[in-house]
Amino acid sequence: MEKLKLAWGKLIIVGVTKKFSIGIDIILPQQETDKKGAYLKNGDGIYYVLSGSGLCGETPIRKGDVLKIKRGQKINLKNNAPKNLVVMTVYAPPYNENNIGYQN
């Protein structure tokens, strides 16, 4: 398990294989994980909101929500609440910069 401190909070990399990756994003209040136009180039993702509330792209999310992220869909998470937003993410293929695109 690897823990990374980032400007928006923490990323805990739970596991990565050739086929998928699992992580936990802990997003601080009023922070956002990716650029607004970030999207998935290939494959799919699953987001499970462990605690807090915020936005995925423009979709409101809160504790208990499960979202399927499809290729081409925006992936940025924004915490617009006063407490941390904690989201478990699963990507197939694994999340990496080659699999993320950006558009305005």
Rosetta blueprint (number, residue, H / E / L):
1 M L
2 E E
3 K E
4 L E
5 K E
6 L E
7 A L
8 W L
9 G E
10 K E
11 L E
12 I E
13 I E
14 V E
15 G E
16 V E
17 T L
18 K L
19 K L
20 F L
21 S E
22 I E
23 G E
24 I E
25 D E
26 I E
27 I E
28 L L
29 P L
30 Q L
31 Q L
32 E E
33 T L
34 D L
35 K L
36 K L
37 G L
38 A E
39 Y E
40 L E
41 K L
42 N L
43 G L
44 D E
45 G E
46 I E
47 Y E
48 Y E
49 V E
50 L E
51 S E
52 G L
53 S E
54 G E
55 L E
56 C E
57 G L
58 E L
59 T E
60 P E
61 I E
62 R E
63 K L
64 G L
65 D L
66 V E
67 L E
68 K E
69 I E
70 K E
71 R L
72 G L
73 Q L
74 K E
75 I L
76 N L
77 L E
78 K E
79 N L
80 N L
81 A L
82 P L
83 K L
84 N L
85 L E
86 V E
87 V E
88 M E
89 T E
90 V E
91 Y E
92 A E
93 P L
94 P L
95 Y L
96 N L
97 E H
98 N H
99 N H
100 I E
101 G E
102 Y E
103 Q L
104 N L
